[in-house]
Amino acid sequence: MTVPKRPCLDCGTLTTNRSRCDTHQAAWQARQNQRRGSATQRGYGSQWARTASQAVQDHRAEYGDWCPGWGVLPHHATDLTGDHIVAKANGGSDNPDNVAVLCRACNSRKHAQP
């Protein structure tokens, strides 16, 4: 199946990318990353990494490689991650009692909800 070409939003060159040619996509992504700040600047530094890692270890010790599911039934998953129950932007903390363990797909699904 051939992907239709679209004009780049910046220069008009036809591209199979979603909205920008390769050159302008790289520049746009660099600007987005700069605005967003580093993980540490956004509050996800070494303390969060340790807390999330410990939560995943504890979860694996008790349940093995099982994700409790988010919008789906619990399922086997080896790509478990720690996730804030209450987001830091909403006043949440890096305390272990504010960490849920989900697989990457469920974590993405959770954050894609409005």
GUGUKE-118086 format. One line per 8 residues: their letters; for each residue x, y, z of N, C-alpha, C, O, CB. Coordinates in pm, 1 decimal. Atoms other than C-alpha are relative to their C-alpha. Glycine has a CB too. Example, Ala and Ser with C-alpha at 12.3 -4.5 7.8 and 13.67 -1.06 7.14 Angstrom:
<pts>
AS> 89.0,-119.0,0.0,1230.0,-450.0,780.0,90.0,120.0,0.0,193.6,118.1,66.5,-99.2,2.7,124.6  -82.0,-119.0,-6.0,1367.0,-106.0,714.0,-77.0,109.0,73.0,-26.1,219.8,89.9,41.4,46.2,-141.5
</pts>
This chain:
<pts>
MTVPKRPC> 84.1,-117.5,0.0,0.0,0.0,0.0,89.4,124.7,0.0,182.3,135.7,80.0,-96.1,-0.7,122.3  -77.8,-122.0,12.1,138.3,337.8,-100.5,-59.7,108.9,87.5,-180.5,132.7,85.9,6.6,46.0,-146.1  43.7,-109.8,-86.4,120.6,621.5,149.3,-8.1,126.4,-85.0,87.6,159.5,-154.9,97.5,19.7,121.9  9.5,-122.5,79.8,-10.0,941.8,-10.8,95.8,106.7,52.4,120.7,117.4,172.5,-144.2,53.5,0.7  -90.7,-107.7,-39.9,228.9,1234.1,-11.4,-79.8,123.0,39.2,-185.6,151.9,-16.7,98.8,33.9,-113.6  62.9,-123.1,-49.0,140.1,1551.5,174.5,103.4,111.2,-6.2,223.6,85.5,0.8,-55.4,-17.4,146.0  -96.2,-110.0,-0.9,293.1,1896.4,156.0,50.1,27.5,142.1,-27.0,24.7,238.0,-63.3,126.9,-59.7  -60.9,-38.7,-127.8,532.5,1988.9,437.4,-63.7,130.8,44.9,-81.6,221.8,-36.0,156.2,14.6,-12.4
LDCGTLTT> 61.6,-121.8,-53.0,373.0,2251.7,662.5,93.0,120.4,-6.4,46.8,234.5,-6.2,-43.4,-22.3,142.9  -95.8,-110.2,-1.0,692.7,2457.8,651.3,46.2,42.9,-138.8,59.9,162.4,-165.2,118.7,-38.3,81.4  -56.5,-37.1,130.1,819.7,2440.8,292.7,-84.1,-43.5,-119.5,-58.4,0.6,-231.6,136.3,-58.5,-13.2  86.4,43.3,108.7,549.6,2268.9,85.8,50.6,-119.9,-77.9,-20.3,-170.1,-165.1,-20.2,111.5,-92.8  -53.8,117.7,67.7,774.5,1983.7,-31.2,-88.3,-120.3,31.8,-128.7,-139.4,146.5,147.6,-26.7,42.6  81.9,118.3,-23.4,574.4,1663.9,-77.8,78.8,-103.3,80.2,195.5,-129.9,51.7,-48.1,-60.4,-133.6  -64.5,96.6,-88.7,652.7,1407.1,190.5,-98.8,-108.6,39.7,-220.0,-86.6,39.2,56.3,69.9,125.5  86.0,107.7,-50.0,519.9,1073.8,314.3,-12.3,5.3,151.8,-85.6,-73.8,211.3,54.7,-136.4,-43.3
NRSRCDTH> 13.7,-19.2,-144.5,566.0,1192.0,673.4,-137.1,59.5,29.3,-209.7,96.9,-62.9,113.3,92.0,55.7  132.1,-51.9,-36.3,261.4,1312.1,865.0,-20.4,146.4,-34.4,-124.2,183.4,-89.4,-22.6,-18.9,145.8  25.0,-142.5,20.8,314.8,1685.5,842.0,120.3,80.3,-47.2,103.7,192.1,-96.0,-49.7,58.9,125.2  -119.5,-76.0,37.0,675.3,1787.5,771.1,100.2,-90.0,-71.2,104.6,-210.8,-48.2,64.7,63.9,124.5  -108.6,73.9,63.8,964.8,1685.0,548.6,103.0,-35.9,107.6,98.0,16.7,218.7,65.6,83.7,-116.2  -98.5,46.1,-99.0,1258.4,1514.5,722.1,78.2,115.5,62.1,100.0,117.7,183.2,96.9,-98.1,-64.5  -78.5,-113.4,-50.6,1457.1,1838.9,752.8,-80.1,82.1,99.8,-31.7,112.4,208.8,46.3,89.4,-115.7  80.8,-84.0,-87.8,1173.5,2041.3,903.5,-54.2,-77.6,119.9,-76.8,-18.9,225.7,-115.2,61.0,-78.1
QAAWQARQ> 44.4,81.3,-113.2,1053.7,1752.3,1122.0,106.8,-1.5,108.7,75.4,11.2,227.0,-32.6,-143.9,-45.5  -109.7,1.8,-97.7,1396.5,1733.5,1288.4,9.6,133.9,72.7,28.6,137.3,194.3,134.0,-32.5,-69.5  -7.1,-133.1,-62.3,1400.4,2110.0,1350.2,-118.6,22.2,92.9,-102.1,76.1,202.4,4.1,110.3,-107.8  120.6,-15.5,-82.3,1042.2,2106.9,1483.0,13.9,-80.5,129.3,-19.7,-31.8,237.3,-126.3,-45.1,-78.4  -16.4,85.2,-117.8,1122.4,1817.0,1718.4,100.8,60.2,97.0,81.2,53.9,218.3,44.2,-140.9,-41.3  -99.6,-64.3,-86.3,1429.9,1999.5,1849.8,-62.4,116.7,75.9,-34.9,134.8,194.5,120.6,48.8,-83.3  67.9,-112.2,-68.0,1216.0,2307.7,1926.7,-95.8,-51.6,107.0,-102.7,4.9,216.2,-77.1,87.1,-102.2  93.1,58.5,-97.2,953.9,2091.9,2100.8,76.0,-48.8,123.0,34.0,-24.2,236.1,-79.7,-116.4,-63.6
NQRRGSAT> -78.8,52.3,-111.8,1219.5,1922.2,2313.7,56.5,112.5,85.8,62.7,100.5,208.2,113.7,-88.0,-51.8  -55.1,-112.8,-74.7,1372.0,2255.8,2410.8,-108.0,65.8,85.2,-82.6,100.4,200.6,62.4,102.9,-95.9  111.7,-59.0,-75.6,1032.1,2398.3,2516.5,-40.0,-88.1,117.2,-70.9,-39.7,226.1,-120.9,22.5,-91.4  46.3,96.5,-98.6,947.1,2085.3,2707.7,93.8,-10.0,119.2,48.1,-33.8,231.0,-15.8,-135.4,-64.0  -96.3,13.3,-108.4,1265.0,2079.2,2914.8,42.4,-144.6,19.3,-21.2,-237.1,-31.4,-58.1,54.7,129.0  -51.8,134.8,-25.0,1465.9,1782.3,3032.1,-89.9,-73.0,100.0,-175.8,-12.3,164.1,146.1,6.2,52.8  76.5,78.2,-97.0,1320.5,1502.3,3241.0,19.3,55.8,140.7,-76.2,64.1,217.9,41.6,-148.2,-4.9  -27.6,-56.7,-132.4,1488.9,1652.6,3547.2,-73.3,131.9,18.7,-131.0,156.2,124.7,151.0,20.4,19.5
QRGYGSQW> 70.4,-128.0,-8.7,1346.8,1997.8,3472.7,-150.5,-19.4,16.7,-217.7,62.6,79.2,27.9,84.0,-124.4  143.5,27.3,-11.4,1000.4,1842.3,3444.8,-35.0,-77.0,126.7,-151.0,-112.7,147.5,-47.5,-77.5,-120.8  27.2,65.5,-127.3,1038.5,1673.5,3784.6,16.3,-150.3,-1.5,-30.9,-218.5,89.5,-136.4,32.2,43.1  -20.3,144.3,9.8,1141.2,1325.9,3671.3,148.4,-33.3,6.4,202.1,-98.3,-83.2,-61.3,-54.8,-129.8  -143.2,20.4,-17.3,1498.4,1317.0,3800.9,32.2,-133.3,64.4,-44.5,-229.1,54.3,58.1,111.0,82.6  -50.4,124.9,-56.1,1695.3,1053.7,3987.5,-89.5,-54.9,111.3,-102.4,-176.5,125.7,140.2,20.7,52.9  89.8,47.0,-107.1,1454.7,1039.6,4284.1,-116.7,-78.2,-59.7,-151.4,-185.7,-10.9,-53.0,119.8,84.1  111.9,68.7,65.0,1165.7,947.2,4053.5,47.3,-131.2,-62.2,-22.5,-232.1,-52.5,-64.5,90.4,-107.8
ARTASQAV> -51.4,121.9,62.5,1380.2,693.7,3865.9,17.1,-110.4,104.0,-18.6,-225.5,78.6,134.0,27.8,-70.9  -16.7,99.9,-106.9,1468.4,517.7,4193.9,-135.2,-48.9,51.4,-154.5,-168.9,70.9,81.9,59.0,116.2  131.8,36.6,-52.6,1108.3,524.5,4319.6,-74.2,-89.8,-98.5,-131.4,-191.5,-59.1,-83.1,126.1,30.0  70.1,78.9,101.8,964.6,393.0,3991.5,63.7,-137.6,-15.3,-6.6,-238.0,-26.6,0.2,73.6,-135.0  -70.8,127.1,12.6,1231.7,123.7,3963.1,-32.0,-92.8,116.9,-54.2,-212.3,97.1,150.9,23.8,-8.5  32.5,80.4,-117.9,1164.9,4.8,4319.2,-143.8,-49.7,-6.4,-171.5,-163.5,31.4,22.1,81.3,128.3  140.5,40.6,12.4,789.3,-1.8,4253.2,-13.5,-116.2,-98.1,-89.0,-210.1,-73.0,-87.3,119.2,-45.9  4.7,108.9,98.5,843.7,-221.1,3945.5,60.0,-127.2,60.0,4.6,-235.5,41.4,76.1,39.8,-129.9
QDHRAEYG> -60.8,117.5,-64.3,1076.2,-454.6,4141.3,-95.8,-63.2,100.1,-112.3,-185.2,102.1,131.3,38.8,70.5  95.4,50.9,-99.3,822.0,-486.4,4423.4,-118.7,-67.3,-68.2,-164.6,-172.7,-24.2,-49.2,114.0,91.1  113.3,55.9,74.6,540.7,-548.6,4173.5,37.9,-136.0,-58.5,-38.8,-231.9,-48.8,-44.8,96.7,-112.8  -44.8,126.7,59.3,741.8,-819.1,3995.1,17.0,-107.9,106.4,-14.7,-224.3,82.1,132.0,19.9,-75.6  -19.4,97.3,-107.9,827.9,-986.8,4327.0,-133.6,-59.2,44.1,-141.6,-176.8,79.6,71.0,65.6,120.0  131.1,46.5,-45.8,459.1,-1010.6,4414.5,-84.1,-61.8,-111.2,-152.7,-161.3,-88.0,-75.7,114.5,61.7  90.4,42.1,107.5,288.6,-1057.5,4075.1,69.6,-56.5,-123.3,2.5,-109.0,-212.2,-83.9,115.2,-41.2  -69.8,42.2,121.3,559.3,-1147.1,3822.6,-17.0,104.7,-109.2,-42.3,221.9,-81.0,-52.0,-137.0,-48.2
DWCPGWGV> 10.5,-91.8,114.0,545.7,-993.5,3475.6,-145.1,14.2,-45.5,-179.9,-22.0,-157.9,87.5,-49.1,-117.0  140.7,-20.6,33.0,176.6,-906.2,3485.2,-35.5,146.3,17.6,-5.3,207.6,119.9,-90.8,-88.5,87.3  50.2,-137.0,-5.9,26.3,-568.4,3407.2,-144.7,-6.7,47.6,-221.2,-89.3,-2.2,11.3,72.5,-139.9  138.2,2.3,-46.6,-296.3,-492.9,3596.3,-98.3,48.8,-105.6,-219.2,31.2,-90.9,-13.7,83.9,124.1  85.4,-46.2,109.9,-429.1,-337.4,3275.6,-57.7,137.5,25.4,-85.5,175.1,139.3,-112.2,-97.8,-23.3  65.6,-130.6,-4.4,-569.8,4.6,3198.5,-93.0,3.7,-120.2,-49.1,24.7,-233.3,104.5,120.5,-1.7  96.4,7.2,109.1,-886.5,-19.1,2994.2,-0.4,-135.5,-68.3,-73.8,-155.9,-165.0,28.9,107.3,-101.1  -5.0,136.9,51.4,-801.7,-383.3,2923.1,17.3,-93.2,120.0,47.5,-48.8,230.8,117.3,-18.7,-105.1
LPHHATDL> -17.7,98.0,-107.1,-786.2,-702.2,3126.6,147.8,-12.5,37.2,234.8,18.6,-44.1,-56.6,-137.3,-42.4  -139.6,25.4,-36.8,-469.7,-785.5,3322.8,63.9,-95.8,-101.1,-2.4,-185.7,-152.9,9.2,-58.5,144.0  -67.2,79.4,102.5,-210.6,-941.0,3091.9,149.3,-9.9,28.9,205.4,69.1,104.8,-23.4,60.8,-138.9  -144.1,18.6,-13.3,145.5,-1068.8,3071.4,70.9,114.5,-71.1,33.7,150.9,-182.6,44.7,-137.7,-57.8  -76.8,-108.9,60.5,395.0,-788.6,3003.8,136.6,8.1,66.1,147.0,6.4,188.8,-75.2,135.3,13.0  -135.3,-10.4,-54.5,769.9,-761.3,3044.4,49.9,144.0,3.9,154.3,172.0,62.9,95.4,-84.8,-81.6  -43.2,-140.6,7.7,789.5,-385.5,2978.3,-72.9,86.2,103.2,-134.6,187.0,68.8,-24.6,56.0,-141.7  70.1,-71.3,-106.7,654.2,-268.7,3313.9,69.4,131.5,34.6,192.1,140.7,32.2,-10.0,-87.8,124.4
TGDHIVAK> -52.0,-132.0,-35.5,695.7,95.6,3415.9,-75.2,54.2,120.8,-188.9,15.3,147.4,-11.6,97.9,-119.4  65.9,-70.2,-109.4,619.2,309.5,3718.2,-69.2,123.6,-54.9,-16.7,190.1,-144.2,101.4,38.1,110.9  77.2,-114.7,46.8,355.8,578.7,3669.4,-62.0,69.6,120.7,-108.3,4.1,214.1,-109.9,-43.7,-102.1  64.8,-73.4,-109.0,228.4,853.8,3896.5,-150.6,-25.7,-1.7,-212.9,-21.5,-107.8,29.0,151.9,-11.2  145.4,10.9,-11.9,-125.5,791.0,4022.0,-59.4,139.6,-11.4,-149.9,163.2,-91.4,-41.5,-68.0,134.9  35.9,-142.1,11.2,-169.7,1164.5,4079.6,120.0,68.5,-64.1,229.0,69.8,-6.8,-36.6,64.9,142.0  -109.3,-62.7,74.0,40.2,1351.9,3824.3,66.3,109.9,82.1,1.2,178.0,161.2,-51.1,57.0,-132.1  -71.4,-106.5,-71.0,307.2,1584.2,3957.4,-59.5,136.3,-34.3,-63.3,225.7,50.1,150.4,-2.8,-34.7
ANGGSDNP> 61.5,-126.6,41.8,140.3,1862.6,3759.0,-127.9,28.2,78.1,-171.0,143.1,88.0,-30.2,-2.4,-150.2  122.9,-15.1,-78.4,-171.5,1800.6,3971.2,26.0,-11.2,149.5,-66.1,-37.0,227.0,-102.1,-104.5,-42.1  -31.7,2.8,-142.4,10.7,1805.9,4303.6,48.4,-133.8,51.6,69.4,-148.8,172.0,-118.2,40.0,76.9  -49.2,130.4,-41.8,126.7,1443.3,4308.8,146.3,6.1,40.5,215.0,105.1,15.1,-18.8,-101.5,-111.2  -138.2,3.4,-48.3,457.6,1339.9,4460.4,70.0,-124.9,-52.1,10.3,-207.8,-120.8,4.5,4.1,154.9  -77.5,118.5,35.1,732.5,1085.2,4407.5,-4.1,-105.6,109.8,76.0,-199.1,107.8,143.7,38.6,-28.9  13.3,99.2,-106.6,624.7,893.2,4718.5,-42.8,-134.1,-58.9,-120.6,-137.5,-154.2,-101.6,47.2,106.8  36.9,131.8,51.0,594.7,517.2,4664.1,-150.7,-26.5,-1.2,-198.8,-103.0,-84.8,67.4,-105.1,81.7
DNVAVLCR> 144.9,22.5,-0.9,224.1,530.5,4755.4,-71.1,75.9,-112.0,-192.9,64.3,-126.1,-58.2,41.1,134.5  57.5,-70.0,114.7,168.8,753.3,4449.4,49.8,-60.7,-131.0,51.3,6.4,-234.2,34.4,149.8,5.7  -52.5,66.7,119.3,311.8,498.7,4203.2,-85.1,-121.7,-33.0,-111.9,-205.7,52.9,147.5,-41.4,20.3  67.7,118.5,51.8,116.9,250.3,3993.0,92.7,-63.7,-102.7,168.3,6.5,-169.8,-140.2,35.6,-63.1  -82.6,69.8,98.3,287.0,-14.0,3779.5,-89.7,-45.0,-114.4,-190.3,-112.9,-93.6,74.8,-121.7,64.2  71.6,36.0,122.1,164.2,-55.9,3421.9,101.7,-35.8,-107.4,218.4,2.0,-97.6,-92.6,116.1,-47.4  -87.6,21.1,115.3,310.1,-185.2,3097.2,0.5,128.3,-83.5,-83.3,216.1,-62.8,-47.0,-123.8,-86.0  -11.0,-122.6,79.6,413.8,76.6,2841.9,-127.9,28.9,-78.7,-169.8,144.2,-87.6,118.1,-10.4,-96.0
ACNSRKHA> 121.8,-21.2,78.7,102.2,24.2,2627.9,-112.7,54.3,87.9,-182.5,147.3,47.6,-44.0,-131.4,-67.6  105.2,-48.7,-90.6,-134.2,71.3,2924.4,32.8,140.1,50.7,-56.4,223.5,65.8,-18.1,-96.4,119.1  -41.3,-132.7,-43.7,68.0,369.8,3045.0,-33.8,102.3,-108.8,-86.5,209.4,-78.9,152.1,2.5,32.9  32.8,-90.8,111.0,31.3,530.6,2700.0,-150.8,17.2,-13.3,-199.1,128.1,-36.2,58.8,-52.7,-132.3  146.2,-5.9,10.0,-339.8,444.4,2690.9,-57.0,89.3,110.2,-148.7,167.7,85.9,-61.2,-142.2,8.9  46.3,-81.1,-112.8,-389.0,602.8,3033.5,21.2,148.3,-28.3,-67.3,230.0,-3.0,72.9,-40.4,129.5  -31.8,-140.8,22.8,-218.3,926.6,2929.8,-64.5,55.8,-126.1,-66.9,177.3,-145.7,149.1,17.9,-8.2  67.7,-46.7,121.5,-402.9,942.1,2596.7,-144.2,40.0,29.2,-208.1,106.0,-52.7,3.1,-108.8,-108.3
QP> 137.6,-36.4,-35.9,-736.0,979.1,2777.9,-6.5,146.9,37.3,86.3,200.5,97.8,-51.8,-87.3,116.5  13.7,-143.3,-34.1,-867.6,1335.2,2812.6,-13.2,23.3,148.8,-25.5,137.8,192.5,-120.3,59.4,-70.2
</pts>
